[in-house]
Amino acid sequence: MGVNNLVKKWIKARDRKPESEYEEAKRKFEMAMGQPFITIKLEIPVGFEKFSSEFLKLEKDYQFHEDVKDLIKKRLLLDSRLKKRT
């Protein structure tokens, strides 16, 4: 699907469709234009409620994002190795 078609679909989805469908069309457009990404809703772990301020700051913490990227790399490599064994 060409970029023009994606843009048109994204704009049309925004005008006429419910919010969730608009977000899905927007996500597809963004993925077509750049690298794939995931969005995860993380809740503060049970028992850590007293750290809510620190937890909320993680959203904009560059080092935290880098740590998560490293975790993802390790997980993908591990999954890849396990698939090769089977």
N, C-alpha and C positions, 0 to 999 in steps of 0.2 A: 504494500500500500504506500503510495507516494506521500510526501510531506504535505502537499496541498490538500489531499484528501483527508489526512489526519487532522489538519487544522480546521477544515470545514466541519468534519464530524465532531470535533471538540467544541466548536462554537455552537453548532446546532444542539448538541447535548446540553450545553450550558443554558440555552434559551428555553428549551421545552421539557427537559426531563427532570425528575427528582434529583435531589442533591447527591445521593449515592451513585446514580448513573453518571452524573456529571463528573464526579470524582474518579470513577473508573475510566471514563473517556480521557480525562486529563492525565491520569496515570499512564495509560497506553501511549499518549502523545509524548509525555516526558521520557518514557523508556525508548521510544523510537528515535528521539532526538539525542539521547545520551546513553550512559551506561545503565544496565538494570539495577534496580534498588528494591529494598523491602522496607515496609513501614511496620513497626511493632509497637503495640501499646503495652507498656510495662507498668505494673502497679508496684508500689513499695512493698517489699516482703513483710509478711506478718511478723510482728515483734520489733519492727524497725520504724514504727510510726514516729518515734521521738526524733528521728533523723529526717523528717519530711523536708525541711529547708535545704539540707545538703543534697537530698535525693533530687529535688526539683532543679537544683543548679547543674546536675549532671547533663541535662538536656543541651546545655550550651558549653559544656566542658570539652575542649579540644582533645585533651589527653584521654579522657574517657572514650571519646569517639575512636581514637586511635587504638585504644585497648580492645574495644569491641571489634574493630576491623581485624586485629591480630587474632582474636578468638575465632572469628568467622573463617579466616584463612586456615587456621589449625583444624577446625571442624571439617571444612571442605576437603582438605588433604587427607584427613583420617578417613572420611567417608569414601573417598576415591580409592585409597589403599585397601579398605575392607571389601569394596566391590570387586577389585582385581583378584582377591583371594578366593572369591566364590565362583 
